[in-house]
Amino acid sequence: MRLHRNLVFAVIDSLLNIFNEGEYADKEVAKALKRDTRWGAKDRKFVAETIYEIVRWKRLYTEIAEVKEPFTRDAIWRIFAVWAVLRGITLPDWKYFENTPVRRIKGRFDELSKIRKYRESIPDWMDELGVQELGEEVWTKELTAQNQQAQVVLRVNTLKTTKQKLRAQLMDLDIETHFDDKYPDALILKERANVFMTPLFKEGLFEVQDASSQKVVPLLDVKPGMRVIDTCAGAGGKTLHIAAKMENKGQIIAMDLYESKQKQLKIRAKRNEVFNVEYRIIDSTKVIKKLHDKADRVLIDAPCSGLGVLKRNPDSKWKLQPEFIDEIKKTQREVLENYSKMVKVGGKLVYATCSILPSENEKQINHFLKTDFGQNFKFVKDEKVLAHQSGFDGFYMCLMERVK
């Protein structure tokens, strides 16, 4: 592979912003891709994938490059040189690569690869927490899986098309996909492609949604005509899936703390031709109280550490702090206790997270079922999805039924 100066500069600038300014990797990638309209698909792919790769392996590369944060521009060039050498790329004759110790880089890589926290490139505290919660063997396998590039998975909008039709239309655009029986609404891309630019996406025929995330709504067992509440709707991936399962009949109340997220959901709902969603901002406890005992189904897609989706958000390895995880567990308990009150007797509740930690999942359910209000529910079933077993994101989902 030949390195092109303008592409590498885009990568270096983005990494400085991500590492030193705390910018989000996806936002920086989007910004970088707008730098030059003349870039072709290969150029764009190089910029995006290189930024994500270096963010993913930050700890390993900085250790090999022997640089410390906050990084100077020269330090970022050294990190980039490590990335290039380890990929077998011949370094061009640029001043930034003068005196790059190629042999030493390879030697340091072999040496550090024997230690998991460097090999898998994660902070010490996260490695300790993973071992404590999942055990050495499972945590080691899970980390390796979380460092693979995430697959692109589509969820077919069954309000507008079928899986077979969409697959054929994508094939006409040279985008190959395959089915997996475990995920009835999913089409999995054989190779990464920018599906957002296709007319099929603009027509609302699909959404991009990981296969593990697509397992949550079927567990909720919604039917046309029901009243369903999505309590932490966010930008609405699962809300739209609920609408499709309800065939646009009945009422979905999509709730969130943030208006900006609801604006995104409204745009997506319009594109998907979803008409049965009502939007409510949770700006006081009254909003929840008004809905006590009113819903046939309630989904709590709870805020969490996101430790099941590191392959998708590699920069969260560096942004997450142990204190945040302690705080989020408190939030999860409050959310479970308060939002579960909206389920009517005979109704069903699903609690889900994109975390793989038992303390955010099974332990939260055990605690809830022992609370005064939680005793009105019975545990029906749960499922824990690990990336090293499924090949997709790590997830947890639990179904409970209100019996009194």
C-alpha positions in Angstrom: 0.0 0.0 0.0 1.2 3.5 -0.9 0.6 6.3 1.7 -0.8 9.5 0.4 0.1 12.7 2.2 -3.3 14.4 2.3 -5.0 11.2 3.6 -2.4 10.7 6.3 -2.7 14.4 7.4 -6.5 13.9 7.7 -5.9 10.9 10.0 -3.2 12.7 12.1 -5.5 15.8 12.6 -8.4 13.6 13.6 -6.4 11.6 16.1 -5.1 14.8 17.8 -8.7 15.9 18.3 -9.9 12.5 19.6 -6.9 11.9 22.0 -6.2 15.4 23.2 -9.5 17.2 22.9 -11.8 14.3 23.9 -13.8 14.4 20.6 -15.8 11.4 19.6 -14.3 9.1 17.0 -17.4 8.8 14.8 -17.8 12.7 14.7 -14.2 13.2 13.8 -14.4 10.5 11.1 -17.5 12.2 9.6 -15.6 15.5 9.7 -12.5 14.1 8.1 -14.5 12.5 5.3 -15.8 16.0 4.3 -12.3 17.4 3.9 -11.9 16.6 0.2 -14.8 15.9 -2.2 -12.3 14.4 -4.7 -11.6 11.4 -2.5 -12.9 8.2 -3.9 -14.3 5.2 -1.9 -10.8 3.7 -1.3 -9.5 7.0 0.1 -12.5 7.4 2.4 -12.2 3.8 3.5 -8.5 4.3 4.4 -9.1 7.5 6.4 -12.1 6.1 8.4 -10.6 2.6 9.1 -7.2 3.9 10.0 -8.6 6.4 12.5 -10.7 3.7 14.1 -7.8 1.2 14.1 -5.4 3.5 15.8 -8.1 4.5 18.4 -8.8 0.9 19.0 -5.1 -0.1 19.6 -4.1 3.2 21.3 -2.6 1.7 24.4 -0.6 -0.9 22.6 0.7 1.6 20.0 1.6 4.4 22.5 3.5 1.8 24.6 5.5 0.7 21.5 6.0 4.3 20.3 7.0 5.3 23.9 4.9 8.5 23.9 2.7 9.9 26.7 -0.5 12.0 26.8 -1.2 14.7 26.0 0.3 13.9 22.6 2.3 16.3 20.6 1.9 16.2 16.8 5.2 14.4 16.5 4.0 11.8 19.0 0.9 11.1 16.8 3.2 10.7 13.8 5.2 8.1 15.9 2.0 6.2 16.7 1.0 6.3 13.0 4.4 4.9 12.1 3.9 2.0 14.5 0.5 1.3 12.9 2.0 1.3 9.4 5.1 -0.9 10.3 2.8 -3.5 12.0 0.7 -3.6 8.9 3.8 -4.2 6.7 3.4 -0.8 4.9 6.6 0.6 3.5 7.1 4.1 5.1 7.7 6.8 2.5 10.7 9.1 2.5 8.9 11.8 4.6 10.6 13.8 7.4 8.0 12.5 9.9 9.3 8.9 9.5 13.0 9.6 9.7 14.8 7.2 12.1 11.7 5.0 12.6 13.1 1.9 14.4 11.2 -0.7 12.3 12.9 -3.7 13.9 12.4 -2.4 17.5 8.7 -1.8 16.8 8.2 -5.4 15.8 10.2 -6.6 18.8 8.2 -4.5 21.2 5.0 -5.7 19.7 6.0 -9.4 20.2 7.0 -8.7 23.8 3.9 -6.7 24.8 1.5 -9.1 23.0 2.2 -11.6 25.9 0.3 -9.2 28.3 -3.4 -9.0 27.9 -4.0 -5.3 28.8 -1.4 -4.3 26.1 -2.3 -7.1 23.6 -6.0 -6.1 23.7 -5.2 -2.5 24.4 -7.4 -1.6 27.4 -7.0 0.4 30.7 -5.8 -1.5 33.8 -9.1 -0.9 35.7 -11.2 -2.2 32.9 -9.1 -5.4 32.6 -9.4 -5.9 36.4 -13.2 -5.3 36.3 -13.7 -7.7 33.4 -11.8 -10.5 35.1 -13.7 -9.9 38.4 -17.1 -10.0 36.7 -16.6 -12.6 34.0 -13.5 -14.6 34.9 -10.2 -14.8 33.1 -11.3 -17.2 30.3 -14.5 -15.5 29.2 -13.1 -12.0 29.6 -10.1 -12.9 27.5 -12.2 -14.3 24.7 -14.7 -11.4 24.9 -11.9 -8.8 24.6 -10.5 -10.4 21.5 -13.9 -10.4 19.9 -14.5 -6.8 20.9 -11.4 -5.8 19.1 -12.6 -7.1 15.7 -14.2 -4.6 13.3 -18.0 -4.6 13.7 -20.1 -6.1 10.9 -22.7 -4.0 9.1 -26.1 -5.4 9.8 -29.4 -4.0 8.4 -32.9 -4.4 9.9 -35.4 -4.7 7.1 -38.4 -2.3 7.5 -41.2 -4.9 7.1 -43.7 -2.1 6.9 -42.4 -1.3 3.4 -40.6 -4.4 2.0 -39.4 -8.0 2.6 -36.0 -9.4 3.3 -35.9 -11.2 0.0 -36.9 -8.1 -2.0 -34.4 -5.9 -0.2 -31.7 -8.4 -0.7 -32.3 -8.4 -4.5 -32.4 -4.6 -4.7 -29.1 -4.4 -2.7 -27.5 -6.9 -5.1 -28.4 -4.6 -8.0 -26.2 -2.0 -6.2 -23.4 -4.6 -5.9 -24.0 -4.9 -2.1 -24.0 -8.5 -1.1 -25.9 -9.7 2.0 -26.8 -13.0 3.7 -29.5 -14.2 6.1 -29.1 -15.7 9.5 -32.2 -17.7 10.8 -31.5 -16.5 14.3 -32.3 -12.9 13.3 -35.5 -12.9 11.2 -35.4 -9.2 10.2 -31.6 -9.0 9.6 -29.5 -8.7 6.4 -25.8 -9.0 7.1 -23.4 -7.4 4.7 -20.6 -9.6 3.3 -18.4 -6.5 3.0 -18.6 -3.0 4.5 -20.4 -0.5 2.4 -21.8 3.0 2.9 -25.4 2.0 2.8 -26.6 5.4 4.0 -25.9 6.8 0.6 -28.2 4.3 -1.2 -31.7 5.3 -2.5 -33.0 2.3 -0.6 -32.0 3.8 2.7 -33.5 7.2 1.8 -36.8 5.4 0.9 -36.8 3.9 4.4 -36.5 0.3 3.4 -34.0 -0.5 6.2 -32.2 0.8 9.3 -28.7 -0.1 10.3 -29.0 -2.0 13.6 -26.7 -4.7 15.1 -28.1 -8.3 15.1 -27.9 -8.5 18.9 -29.9 -5.3 19.3 -32.5 -6.8 16.9 -33.2 -9.6 19.5 -34.7 -7.2 22.1 -38.0 -6.2 20.5 -39.1 -9.8 19.6 -38.7 -10.6 23.3 -41.2 -7.9 24.1 -43.9 -9.8 22.2 -45.8 -6.8 21.0 -49.0 -7.1 19.0 -50.9 -4.7 16.7 -53.3 -2.5 18.8 -51.3 -2.5 22.0 -50.1 0.4 24.0 -46.3 0.1 24.2 -43.9 2.4 26.0 -40.2 2.7 25.0 -38.9 4.5 28.1 -35.3 5.3 26.9 -36.0 5.6 23.2 -33.0 7.7 22.2 -32.8 8.1 18.5 -35.3 5.3 18.2 -33.8 2.1 16.6 -35.9 -0.1 18.8 -39.0 2.2 18.7 -39.1 1.7 14.9 -38.6 -2.1 15.2 -41.6 -2.1 17.7 -43.7 -0.1 15.1 -42.9 -2.6 12.4 -43.9 -5.5 14.7 -47.2 -3.7 15.5 -47.8 -3.1 11.8 -48.3 0.6 12.6 -51.4 -0.2 14.6 -51.8 0.7 18.3 -49.9 3.3 20.2 -46.1 3.6 20.9 -45.0 6.2 23.5 -41.3 7.1 22.9 -39.8 8.7 25.9 -36.4 10.3 26.4 -34.7 12.9 28.5 -33.3 14.7 25.4 -35.2 16.6 22.8 -32.3 16.3 20.3 -32.7 12.5 20.3 -36.4 12.8 19.7 -35.8 15.1 16.7 -33.6 12.4 15.2 -36.3 9.8 15.9 -39.0 11.9 14.2 -36.9 12.2 11.1 -36.3 8.4 11.1 -40.0 7.6 11.7 -41.0 9.8 8.8 -38.5 8.0 6.5 -39.8 4.6 7.8 -43.4 5.7 7.3 -44.1 5.0 11.0 -47.2 6.8 12.2 -48.2 5.4 15.6 -45.5 7.0 17.7 -46.2 9.7 20.3 -43.2 11.6 21.7 -42.7 12.6 25.4 -39.8 14.3 27.1 -39.2 13.1 30.7 -38.9 16.5 32.2 -40.6 15.7 35.5 -41.8 12.7 37.5 -45.4 13.6 36.5 -44.7 12.3 33.0 -44.1 8.8 34.4 -46.9 9.0 37.1 -49.5 9.8 34.4 -48.7 6.5 32.8 -48.8 4.2 35.8 -50.6 0.9 35.1 -51.3 2.0 31.5 -49.0 0.0 29.3 -49.3 -3.5 27.8 -45.6 -3.6 27.2 -42.7 -1.5 28.5 -39.2 -1.5 27.2 -36.3 -0.2 29.4 -33.3 0.0 27.1 -31.3 1.2 30.1 -28.3 3.5 30.1 -25.2 1.4 30.6 -21.4 1.2 30.4 -21.6 0.1 26.8 -18.9 -2.6 27.4 -20.7 -4.9 25.0 -20.2 -2.5 22.0 -16.5 -1.6 22.2 -16.0 -2.9 18.7 -18.4 -0.3 17.5 -17.2 2.5 19.9 -13.5 1.8 20.5 -12.9 5.3 21.9 -15.2 4.6 24.8 -12.4 2.4 26.2 -10.5 5.7 26.9 -13.5 7.8 27.8 -15.1 5.4 30.3 -14.2 5.8 34.0 -14.8 3.4 36.9 -16.8 6.1 38.7 -19.2 6.3 35.7 -20.0 2.6 36.0 -20.8 3.0 39.7 -23.1 5.9 38.9 -24.8 4.1 36.0 -25.7 1.2 38.2 -27.6 3.5 40.6 -29.4 5.0 37.6 -30.3 1.5 36.3 -31.9 0.7 39.7 -33.9 3.9 39.8 -35.0 3.5 36.2 -36.2 -0.1 36.8 -38.1 0.8 39.9 -39.8 3.9 38.4 -40.5 2.9 34.9 -41.8 -0.6 35.7 -44.8 1.1 37.4 -46.1 1.9 33.9 -46.8 -1.8 33.2 -50.3 -2.8 33.8 -51.2 -6.1 35.5 -50.8 -8.9 33.0 -48.4 -6.7 31.0 -44.8 -7.4 30.1 -41.5 -5.6 30.9 -38.2 -6.0 29.1 -35.0 -4.7 30.6 -32.0 -4.5 28.2 -28.4 -3.2 28.1 -25.5 -3.3 25.7 -23.3 -4.3 28.6 -21.8 -7.7 29.4 -21.3 -7.1 33.1 -23.5 -9.2 35.5 -23.6 -6.2 37.9 -25.5 -4.2 35.3 -27.6 -7.1 34.2 -28.6 -10.2 36.2 -27.7 -8.6 39.5 -30.0 -5.6 38.7 -32.9 -7.9 37.9 -32.3 -9.9 41.1 -32.3 -6.7 43.1 -35.4 -5.3 41.4 -37.5 -8.5 41.9 -36.8 -8.2 45.7 -38.0 -4.6 46.0 -41.5 -3.8 47.2 -42.8 -3.0 43.7 -40.6 -5.6 42.0 -42.4 -8.3 43.9 -45.4 -7.7 41.6 -43.3 -9.2 38.7 -42.2 -12.7 37.9 -39.1 -13.4 36.0 -39.9 -15.1 32.7 -36.5 -15.5 30.9 -33.3 -13.7 30.0 -30.6 -13.9 27.4 -27.0 -12.9 27.6 -25.3 -12.4 24.2 -21.5 -12.4 24.2 -19.5 -11.1 21.2 -17.1 -14.1 21.1 -20.1 -16.5 20.8 -22.4 -14.5 18.5 -19.9 -12.5 16.3 -22.1 -9.5 17.0 -22.4 -7.0 19.9 -22.5 -8.0 23.6 -26.1 -7.6 25.0 -28.4 -8.6 27.8 -32.2 -8.7 27.8 -34.6 -9.9 30.4 -38.4 -10.5 30.1 -40.6 -10.1 33.2 -44.4 -10.2 33.6 -46.5 -8.2 36.0 -48.7 -10.7 37.9 -50.3 -8.4 40.5 
